[in-house]
Structures are given as C-alpha cells and as structure tokens.
C-alpha cells in the first residue's frame, strides 16, 4: 500500500510523516510526501528532529506532485492544520483520502528548547497515528471502513 502525505510546503509535517511512516512500515507499505507549493528544501530542524529520534533521513527532499506521478498512491493524507486557516492541498486521483491535521511546529515562536519541543511533540503525534494505522485489520476493511478508520486516526 502506498501512502502520500501532503501539505503545502513539503518541508516539515509531511516530511516528518513520510519518514516516520517508512521507519515503522512493515513490508508492503511505503510512504512518499509532496507539497502543493513545495519549498524546495526540507527544514533543517525537521531533519535534526528525525535524526535525534533515530530515523533515517536519506533521500528526504521537498517535492511536488511529480513525486508520485509514475506510481499513484492508494491513500492520500493531508497534514496541514485547518485551524490555522491553511489551504490543504487537494488530490484529484482515485485514492482514498483522509485528513490528519497537525499544527506547524516551524511556526512556534520561542527559544531553541521550545521550538525543539514543538518538533518532537509533532513527531510523537505522527508516530502514534502511524502505529494506529499499522494496527488496522486491513484484510477485514472495505474502502468505506478504511476511510472511517483513517478519519478516526486523524483525531488522535
């Protein structure tokens, strides 16, 4: 199963989600990420947060829709935060869609420790959601039931 994590800049939340998902993924699961307006570079704090958590950062880069052109996703998960009035990207393909909103840790104002805590808290939330995803009984879920479970996970 291929999962696409989408946000606006593809420099923080979607990158953290892609890396965590792939770090935890059993065989047969893979994540990519993309942005509707990719920044062109991953935030250094995103990369250092992943490294501190022991997660591989090789190959992570900010990219647009070309990231999945040759291999369309089965599931698309947007991670922008609707509460922050961000425009979530829209995917028009046939994939199952869900929203796992996350506040942008790169927007946190404060000292280095406070910003670092925001990034680690975001990564912890992503980990909890990914673990809930992998715990699903996929062989027992039709598309409608899977969509309901994905939406439920987005509230964790």
GISUL-V623030 format. One line per field, one symbol per residue. ss: DSSP state (H for helix, E for strand, C for the rest). Layout:
ss = ???
//
This chain:
ss = CEEEEEECCCCCHHHHHHHHHHHHCCCCCEEEEEECCCCCCCCHHHHHHHHHCCCCCCCCCCCCHHHCCCCCCCEEEECCCHHHCCCCCCCCCCCEEEECCCCCHHHCCCCHHHHHHHHHHHHHHHHHHHHHHHCCCHHHCCHHHHHHHHHHHCCC
//
